[in-house]
Amino acid sequence: MYRFFEILLSPFTNIFPKGFPVSKLIPLLILQICESFVGNSIGSYSGFMVMDFGMVSETNDAGFYSGLLSASFQLAQFISSFFLGVLSDNIGRRPILLFGSCGSFIATIMFGFSFNFWWAVVCRFISGFVNGNIGVIKTFMGEFSNKENRAQVFGLIGLTNGFGMIIGSALGGYLARPCIQYPKVFGGITFFETFPYILPNIVCACFTLIGVVLSFFYLQETKPREKTTDPWYIDVLTIIKKVYQRMIAIFKMAFSKEYQGLLCCVMYGIIGTQAAVLWSIIPLLFMASDEVGGFGWGTDQMGNFAMVSAIGIIVTQMFIYRPVVNKIGVLWTNRIGSIGSVSMFPLFPSIHYLSKYGKIVMWCGIVPINLFTQMTNQFCFASVMALIANSVKSDLLGTLNGLSQSMVAFLRMVAPLGSTPLFAWSLGNQFPLNIYFPFFCFMAFGFIDFFASLFLPKSINFPKEESLGKEYKQVPEEEMDNNKEKDGQSPKIDTEKENIKEEQDVAFSGKPSPFVEQKDVDFEIPLPEHLDDEEIEL
């Protein structure tokens, strides 16, 4: 009986990977949850915000401005993420993380006090510009993890996103426009009538503040800054120079054997774009009227849908993702996720036809489709983050994560500007150019990601080995035993020719070194005359 409950509860008791410092992991996960809070809470009510600010008169027309609001955040992240990643490689991870969290706290409060649409756009831009947390968090996790627990560590990012989606979507759906949703409680309060979206943003900002405090006291630096006595402006010039050098190094990487890092960044951008376009048009599909194939939902029902999505993420990360990765590897997990996710795209607009059978039947169709979509999305996201961490060594990890975040931010910025107007245009058309058309178009992202993964080697399933100064090849165990029996000496180890001199300097007795393949030796070091062989120990 005890064994039964042990197996049943193992996903909960083994959430934290073995060998990973939990005291360092918890602050990172809290900050990741805070990031998810803010993004998902805004997504629940952005379409209604556009209407309240008078940009459009009907929910069917809210797509363009809603996409513009989302694109402002992505534009700012595209501009700053790479440079923040390089800075984290030079001045440390911790200051960049704290700076971004404080900036997110201030920008969230400012967004809640938006008095018109363009002020909201500016606040989202500021939030994206100062906030490089996602890339730095992934860098932290990559440095703390190893080949045994790396896949599980990056899977935790998806798990925290799931919790953030549950709480953030609920906050946005249930706390936005309180005077309209809860007139008996908030009706007549001028403050909430003037700022109908302040309540969810205050709550999100408080969560962010908690993450900042915990990170300040408990998160330790993994890459401390080198001490210098130079004036501050010399330090700034040095950092600018290093940014330029890193840009050149990344460019050269594309034409070398290290191309895998850039290819993984491209795959991350494709997956992020696919998710961005899907979740930018799904709320519009649910808001659209029943006459054009929509659902006519409000913020509370969209909050319920987001909570179902979050449940799919949590179930995947706790019960499914880790066994799949252990069985087939990170690379094939990504490929399965790519194909599986696009297969769900055309099913979302088809749910509309179930509405005539009642809400229960409709939700019976929504829930499994949504859960499977979230499972495959998590396969893609968690695996590609592990692939990025496996593609380079630690000294370039912050830069590469910053580059990947800039790349996905650019694509996420461009995609909603095209996807939301395309969806709005499709509402009045006939099949196949009706609401199905955008979903068919965006299936291409999954196929591109799958095709790109075919160019990655199998070795990317594991982390790159750090440079040890000497590269050597271990002799098989059987051969070592044979050498011992035959020669009565230590086993031979293959060594590169340029490293032989160092071995000979240590073993200067004139005898053949047992650690060097003699066929590669092209010089000898004579034995000093005043020493006997017996006086020298190898």
TAVENKA-V551629 format. One record per helix or strand of 3 or more residues. SS is the DSSP state (~ for helix, > for strand). FROM is the first residue (numbers start at 1). LEN is the number of residues. If there is no record, write none. Layout:
# TAVENKA-V551629
SS_FROM_LEN + SS_FROM_LEN
This chain:
# TAVENKA-V551629
~_2_7 + ~_10_4 + ~_22_31 + ~_59_3 + ~_63_28 + ~_93_20 + ~_117_14 + ~_133_12 + ~_150_26 + ~_178_4 + ~_183_4 + ~_190_5 + ~_198_21 + ~_232_22 + ~_259_29 + ~_290_3 + ~_299_30 + ~_330_13 + ~_345_13 + ~_359_33 + ~_394_33 + ~_436_6 + ~_444_10 + ~_458_4 + ~_477_11 + ~_497_10 + ~_518_3 + ~_533_3
